[in-house]
């Protein structure tokens, strides 16, 4: 267990090992060796992932951050609709100046950011997708409907924070891309797919008016939303199968 954090909860169950994480996750559809859910657990438990996240955030200017809590597969309510946003991981922490930090984590290998917001508008019985589009792009154009819906509700969750409350001075949406290797065909990271995802992410940043701060990995953007700053970080991590011996 990583000593950099007090406790880790997976679906509200406190865990202390990889096996306990897998058991608490309890989703055979999404739990696949080498893919994003598995890789996130492997990263945190077996590869000092919390410390490495702290290092990534330090390179982005958040120096001296102490991470205090880690909730995996947790829900964040961000509007009046019943279904909350399911976040891969939420971290809370504190900087040396006592500023509190709220971080949502989206874990990827080369999985897409889901269907477009245009398709979501058509398929949803509610008006949520259209409201999210207007929330972040008030004067949207038809081309904006090609943006990925998952990015909209992940951003909303990062801003609204649900039951975590608003007592945070800094809000960060962190995308962790695990460049897996050694797990087998159809599982390992696919560069072409990942580049498409990165392109989708950059298109979204441009559309909502986020300004690029760092143009090399980890990539960083900043958005002033109604007087509150939201920081977006896109970081890629080499992730070799620990079972492979070379």
MARTI-77187 format. One line per 2 residues: number of its first residue (from 1); their letters; for each residue x negated, y, z negated of N, C-alpha, C. Coordinates in steps of 0.1 Angstrom, whole numbers, always signed. Each point is the difference from the previous one (the first is absolute). Layout:
<nodes>
NUM	A	X/Y/Z/X/Y/Z/X/Y/Z | ...
</nodes>
This chain:
<nodes>
1	XX	-8/-12/+0/+8/+12/+0/-9/+12/+0 | +4/+10/+8/-8/+12/+1/+1/+9/-13
3	XX	-11/+4/-5/+0/+8/-12/+3/+15/+2 | +2/+4/+13/+3/+14/+3/+14/+4/-2
5	XX	+9/-10/-4/+14/+3/-2/+5/-8/-12 | +10/+6/-6/+6/-6/-12/+7/-13/+3
7	XX	+9/+0/+10/+8/-12/+3/+5/+1/+14 | +2/-12/+6/+6/-1/+13/+13/-7/-1
9	XX	+11/+5/+6/+13/-6/+0/+4/-3/+15 | +4/-12/+2/+5/-4/+13/+15/-3/-1
11	XX	+8/+8/+7/+15/-1/-2/+4/+0/-15 | -7/+9/-7/+3/+2/-14/-4/-11/-9
13	XX	-9/-9/+5/-5/-11/-9/-15/+3/-1 | -5/+1/-13/-14/+3/-2/-8/-13/+4
15	XX	-11/+2/+7/-8/-11/+5/-15/+2/-4 | -8/-11/+0/-14/+2/-3/-8/-9/+10
17	XX	+6/-6/+10/-8/-9/+9/+7/+1/+14 | -8/-5/+10/+6/-1/+13/+12/-9/+1
19	XX	-1/-12/-7/+11/-9/+0/+12/+5/-6 | -1/+8/-11/+11/+6/-6/+6/+11/+9
21	XX	-8/+7/+7/+5/+10/+10/+8/-8/+11 | -5/-10/+5/+7/-8/+11/+13/-5/-6
23	XX	+0/-5/-12/+13/-5/-6/+10/+11/-2 | -5/+11/-5/+9/+11/-2/+6/+6/+13
25	XX	-9/+0/+10/+4/+6/+13/+12/-9/+6 | -2/-13/+0/+11/-9/+2/+8/+3/+14
27	XX	-8/+1/+10/+6/+3/+14/-8/-8/+10 | +4/-12/+4/-8/-8/+9/+0/+6/+14
29	XX	+10/+8/+3/+0/+6/+14/-11/+10/+2 | -3/+8/-10/-10/+11/+1/-13/-4/-6
31	XX	+0/-11/-8/-13/-4/-7/-7/-10/+9 | -9/+5/+9/-7/-8/+9/-15/+3/-1
33	XX	-8/-10/-2/-15/+2/-1/-5/+8/+11 | -7/+11/-4/-6/+9/+10/+8/+11/+5
35	XX	+13/+0/-4/+9/+11/+4/+0/+11/-11 | +9/+10/+1/-1/+12/-8/+3/-3/-15
37	XX	+10/-7/-3/+4/-2/-14/-11/-8/-7 | -4/-11/+6/-11/-9/-5/-13/+8/-1
39	XX	-3/+8/+10/-13/+7/+0/+0/+11/-11 | +11/+6/-2/+1/+10/-11/-3/-6/-13
41	XX	+6/-12/-3/-2/-7/-13/-15/-4/-1 | -5/-6/+11/-14/-4/+0/-10/+11/-2
43	XX	+3/+12/+6/-8/+12/-1/+0/+4/-15 | +12/+1/-6/+0/+6/-14/-5/-10/-10
45	XX	+3/-13/+1/-4/-9/-10/-14/-5/+2 | -4/-3/+12/-13/-7/+3/-11/+9/+5
47	XX	+3/+12/+4/-10/+9/+6/-1/+14/-6 | +3/+1/-13/-1/+13/-7/+8/+10/+8
49	XX	+12/-3/+4/+8/+9/+9/+3/+13/-7 | +4/+0/-13/+3/+13/-7/-12/+9/+0
51	XX	-11/-6/-3/-13/+9/+0/-2/+5/+14 | +2/-8/+10/-3/+4/+14/+10/+11/+5
53	XX	+13/-1/-5/+9/+10/+3/-4/+13/-6 | -5/-1/-13/-5/+12/-7/-11/+6/+8
55	XX	-9/-8/+6/-11/+5/+8/+5/+7/+13 | +10/-6/+6/+6/+6/+12/+6/+13/-3
57	XX	+7/+1/-11/+6/+13/-3/-10/+10/-4 | -11/-5/-6/-11/+9/-4/-6/+7/+13
59	XX	-2/-9/+11/-5/+6/+12/+9/+10/+7 | +13/-1/-4/+10/+10/+5/+2/+12/-9
61	XX	-9/+1/-10/+0/+12/-8/+6/-2/-14 | +5/-12/-3/+6/-2/-13/-10/-7/-9
63	XX	-10/+8/-4/-11/-5/-7/+3/-1/-15 | -4/-11/-6/+3/-2/-15/+13/-5/-3
65	XX	+7/-6/+10/+14/-5/-2/+0/-12/-8 | +8/-1/-11/+2/-12/-8/+14/-5/+3
67	XX	+0/-12/+6/+13/-6/+3/+5/-7/-13 | +13/+2/-3/+5/-5/-12/+11/-11/+1
69	XX	+7/+0/+11/+10/-11/+1/+1/-4/+15 | +4/-13/+2/+1/-5/+13/+13/-9/+1
71	XX	+9/+4/+8/+13/-8/+2/+0/-4/+14 | +2/-13/+2/+0/-6/+14/+14/-4/+3
73	XX	+4/+2/+13/+13/-3/+5/+11/+6/-9 | -1/+13/-1/+9/+7/-8/+9/+10/+7
75	XX	+12/+3/-5/+10/+8/+8/-1/+15/-5 | +2/+9/+10/+0/+14/-3/+13/+6/+6
77	XX	+9/+5/-8/+12/+6/+6/-4/+15/+4 | +4/+3/+12/-4/+13/+6/+12/+8/+5
79	XX	+12/-5/+0/+11/+7/+4/+13/-6/-7 | +12/+4/+5/+12/-5/-7/+5/-13/+5
81	XX	-7/-6/+10/+5/-13/+5/-5/-11/-10 | +7/-11/+1/-3/-11/-10/-13/-7/+1
83	XX	-4/-2/+13/-13/-7/+2/-12/+8/-2 | -9/-3/-9/-12/+8/-2/-11/-4/+10
85	XX	-11/+8/-1/-11/-4/+9/-9/-10/-8 | -3/-11/+7/-9/-10/-7/-14/+3/+4
87	XX	-8/+3/-11/-14/+4/+3/-9/-12/-4 | -10/-2/+9/-9/-11/-3/-8/+1/-13
89	XX	-3/+12/-3/-7/+2/-13/+1/+15/-4 | +2/+3/-13/+0/+13/-5/-10/+1/-11
91	XX	-9/+10/+1/-10/+3/-10/+3/+13/-6 | -3/+1/-13/+0/+13/-7/-13/+2/-6
93	XX	-4/+13/-1/-13/+2/-6/-2/+15/-5 | -12/+3/-4/-2/+13/-6/-14/+5/+4
95	XX	-1/+12/+4/-13/+6/+3/-6/+6/-13 | -13/+4/+0/-7/+5/-11/+7/+13/-5
97	XX	+6/+8/+9/+6/+12/-4/+15/-2/-5 | +3/-13/-2/+13/-4/-6/+11/+0/+11
99	XX	-2/+3/+12/+10/-1/+11/+4/-14/+1 | +13/-3/+0/+5/-13/+2/+2/-3/+15
101	XX	-3/-12/+4/+0/-4/+14/+9/-12/+3 | +8/+1/+10/+10/-10/+4/-4/-5/+14
103	XX	-2/-13/+1/-5/-6/+13/+9/-11/+4 | +6/+1/+12/+6/-12/+6/-10/-6/+10
105	XX	+0/-14/+0/-9/-7/+9/+8/-8/+10 | -4/+1/+13/+6/-8/+10/-11/-9/+5
107	XX	+1/-13/-2/-10/-10/+4/+3/-5/+14 | -10/-1/+9/+1/-5/+13/-12/-8/+4
109	XX	+2/-10/+9/-11/-6/+8/+1/+7/+14 | +9/-6/+8/+4/+7/+12/+15/+0/+2
111	XX	+7/-2/-11/+15/+1/+1/+4/+14/+4 | +11/+2/+7/+4/+13/+4/+7/+8/-11
113	XX	+3/+12/+2/+8/+8/-9/+15/-1/+2 | +4/-12/+5/+14/-3/+2/+6/+7/+13
115	XX	+13/-1/+0/+7/+5/+12/+0/+16/+0 | +3/+5/+11/+1/+15/+1/+11/+6/-8
117	XX	-1/+12/-3/+11/+7/-7/+12/+1/+9 | -2/+1/+13/+11/+0/+9/+8/-13/+0
119	XX	-7/-11/+0/+7/-13/-1/+7/-1/-14 | -6/+5/-10/+6/+0/-14/+13/+8/+0
121	XX	+0/+11/+6/+12/+9/+1/+11/-8/+6 | -3/-7/+11/+10/-8/+7/+5/-12/-8
123	XX	-9/-7/-7/+4/-12/-7/+6/+2/-14 | -3/+11/-6/+4/+2/-14/+15/+4/+0
125	XX	+7/-5/-10/+14/+4/-2/+1/+14/-7 | -11/+3/-7/-1/+13/-7/-7/+10/+9
127	XX	-1/+12/-5/-7/+11/+7/-14/+2/-6 | -5/-9/-7/-13/+2/-7/-11/+3/+10
129	XX	-2/-8/+10/-11/+2/+9/+1/+14/+7 | +11/+4/+4/+2/+13/+6/-3/+11/-10
131	XX	+4/-2/-13/-3/+10/-10/-15/+1/-3 | -7/-11/+0/-14/+0/-2/-7/+7/+11
133	XX	+5/-2/+13/-6/+6/+11/+1/+16/-1 | +12/+4/-4/+2/+14/-2/-7/+6/-12
135	XX	-2/-8/-10/-7/+4/-12/-14/+4/+3 | -7/-8/+8/-14/+2/+3/-3/+7/+13
137	XX	+10/+0/+9/-2/+7/+13/+14/+7/+3 | +2/+11/-7/+13/+7/+2/+4/+3/+14
139	XX	-9/+3/+8/+3/+3/+14/-6/-10/+10 | +5/-13/-3/-6/-11/+7/+4/-1/+14
141	XX	-8/-6/+8/+3/-2/+14/+2/-15/+3 | +5/-3/+11/+3/-14/+3/-12/-9/-1
143	XX	-12/+6/+4/-12/-8/-1/-4/-4/-15 | +5/+8/-9/-2/-4/-14/+7/-12/-5
145	XX	+10/-4/+7/+7/-12/-3/-8/-13/+3 | -12/+2/+6/-9/-11/+3/-9/-3/-12
147	XX	+0/+9/-10/-8/-1/-12/+5/-12/-8 | -9/-5/-9/+3/-12/-8/+8/+3/-13
149	XX	+11/-7/-1/+9/+3/-12/-7/-3/-13 | -8/-10/-1/-6/-4/-13/-9/+12/-5
151	XX	-6/+8/+9/-8/+11/-4/+9/+11/-7 | +12/+2/+5/+9/+10/-5/+4/-4/-15
153	XX	+4/-12/-2/+5/-3/-13/-12/-2/-10 | -11/-4/+5/-12/-1/-9/-4/+14/-4
155	XX	+1/+10/+9/-3/+14/-4/+10/+5/-10 | +12/-3/+2/+11/+5/-9/-2/-6/-14
157	XX	-4/-13/+0/-2/-7/-13/-12/+7/-7 | -10/+3/+7/-12/+7/-6/+3/+13/-6
159	XX	+9/+7/+7/+4/+14/-5/+10/-1/-12 | +10/-8/+2/+11/-1/-10/-3/-8/-13
161	XX	-7/-11/+2/-6/-8/-11/+10/-8/-9 | +13/+2/+3/+10/-8/-7/-2/+1/-15
163	XX	+1/-12/-7/-1/+0/-15/-13/+4/-5 | -10/+1/+8/-13/+4/-5/+0/+15/-4
165	XX	+10/+8/+5/+1/+14/-4/-9/+9/+8 | +2/+13/-3/-8/+10/+8/-11/+6/-8
167	XX	-4/-6/-11/-11/+5/-8/-14/-4/+5 | -2/+3/+13/-13/-2/+7/-4/+12/+8
169	XX	-12/+3/-1/-5/+12/+8/-5/-4/+14 | -3/-12/+2/-5/-5/+13/+7/-12/+5
171	XX	+4/+0/+12/+7/-11/+7/-8/-5/+12 | -2/-13/+0/-9/-6/+11/+8/-12/+6
173	XX	+0/+0/+13/+4/-12/+7/-12/-7/+7 | -4/-11/-5/-12/-7/+4/+4/-13/+8
175	XX	-6/+0/+13/+2/-12/+8/-13/-7/+0 | +0/-13/-5/-12/-8/+0/+1/-11/+11
177	XX	-9/+1/+10/+0/-10/+11/-11/-10/-3 | +4/-13/-1/-10/-10/-3/-4/-7/+13
179	XX	-12/+2/+4/-5/-6/+13/-5/-14/-3 | +10/-9/-1/-3/-14/-4/-8/-7/+11
181	XX	-8/-10/-5/-8/-8/+9/-2/-13/-7 | +1/-11/+9/-3/-13/-5/+12/-8/-5
183	XX	+12/+5/+3/+12/-7/-5/+6/-8/+12 | -3/+2/+12/+5/-8/+11/+8/+9/+10
185	XX	+2/-6/+12/+7/+7/+11/+14/+3/-5 | +4/+12/+5/+14/+5/-4/+1/+6/-14
187	XX	-11/-1/-7/+0/+5/-14/-10/+11/-1 | -11/-1/+5/-11/+10/-1/+5/+13/+6
189	XX	-6/+11/-5/+2/+13/+5/-1/+1/+15 | +9/+7/+6/+0/+2/+14/-3/+15/+3
191	XX	-11/+3/+6/-4/+14/+2/+10/+8/+8 | +5/-6/+11/+9/+7/+9/+13/+3/-7
193	XX	+6/-9/-8/+12/+3/-7/-3/+11/-11 | -11/-1/-6/-3/+10/-11/-2/+14/+6
195	XX	-6/+1/+11/-2/+13/+7/+14/+6/+3 | +9/-9/+4/+14/+5/+3/+6/+5/-13
197	XX	-2/-7/-11/+6/+5/-12/-6/+13/-4 | -14/+2/+2/-6/+12/-4/+5/+12/+9
199	XX	+2/-3/+12/+6/+10/+9/+14/+4/-4 | +8/-10/-5/+13/+3/-5/-1/+9/-12
201	XX	-9/-3/-9/-2/+8/-12/-4/+14/+3 | -10/+2/+10/-4/+13/+3/+11/+8/+7
203	XX	+8/-7/+8/+12/+7/+6/+9/+5/-11 | +2/-8/-10/+9/+4/-11/-6/+12/-7
205	XX	-13/+0/-3/-6/+11/-7/+2/+13/+8 | -2/-1/+13/+1/+12/+8/+15/+5/+0
207	XX	+9/-9/+1/+14/+3/+1/+5/+7/-13 | -5/-4/-11/+5/+6/-13/-8/+12/-4
209	XX	-11/+3/+8/-7/+12/-3/-12/-2/-10 | -4/-12/-2/-11/-2/-10/-13/+4/+7
211	XX	-9/+6/-8/-13/+5/+6/-11/-10/-4 | -8/-3/+10/-11/-9/-2/-11/+7/-8
213	XX	-5/-7/-11/-10/+5/-8/-13/-7/+2 | +0/-13/+2/-12/-8/+2/+3/-8/+13
215	XX	-10/+1/+9/+2/-6/+14/-8/-13/+1 | -6/-5/-10/-7/-13/+0/+6/-8/-11
217	XX	-2/-14/+1/+5/-9/-10/-5/+2/-14 | +8/+2/-11/+14/-1/+1/+6/+14/+5
219	XX	+10/-2/+9/+6/+12/+6/+10/+6/-10 | +1/+13/+0/+8/+7/-10/+8/+12/+7
221	XX	+13/+0/-4/+8/+11/+4/+7/+6/-12 | +4/+13/+1/+7/+7/-11/+13/+6/+5
223	XX	+11/-1/-7/+12/+6/+4/+6/+8/-12 | +3/+13/+3/+7/+8/-10/+15/-2/+2
225	XX	+7/-7/-9/+14/-2/+2/+8/+7/-12 | +7/+10/+4/+7/+8/-10/-8/+5/-11
227	XX	-12/+4/+3/-9/+5/-11/-8/-11/-7 | +2/-12/+4/-8/-11/-7/-9/-7/+10
229	XX	-13/-2/-4/-9/-6/+9/+1/-15/+0 | +0/-7/+12/+0/-14/+1/-12/-3/+8
231	XX	-9/-10/-5/-12/-4/+7/+2/-14/+6 | -4/-1/+12/+2/-13/+7/-15/-5/+3
233	XX	-2/-12/-4/-14/-6/+3/+2/-13/+7 | -8/-2/+11/+0/-12/+8/-14/-6/-1
235	XX	-1/-12/-7/-13/-5/-2/+0/-15/+5 | -11/-4/+6/-2/-13/+5/-11/-8/-8
237	XX	+3/-12/-3/-9/-8/-9/-3/-13/+7 | -13/-3/+2/-5/-13/+5/+4/-11/-10
239	XX	+6/-10/+4/+6/-10/-9/-2/-14/+5 | -12/-6/-4/-3/-13/+5/+5/-11/-10
241	XX	+4/-11/+7/+5/-11/-8/-11/-5/-10 | +3/+0/-12/-9/-4/-10/-4/-15/+1
243	XX	+8/-8/+7/-3/-14/+1/-10/-3/+11 | -2/+10/+9/-10/-2/+11/-14/+2/-5
245	XX	-8/-10/+3/-14/+1/-4/-9/+1/+13 | -8/+10/+0/-9/+2/+12/-14/-2/-4
</nodes>
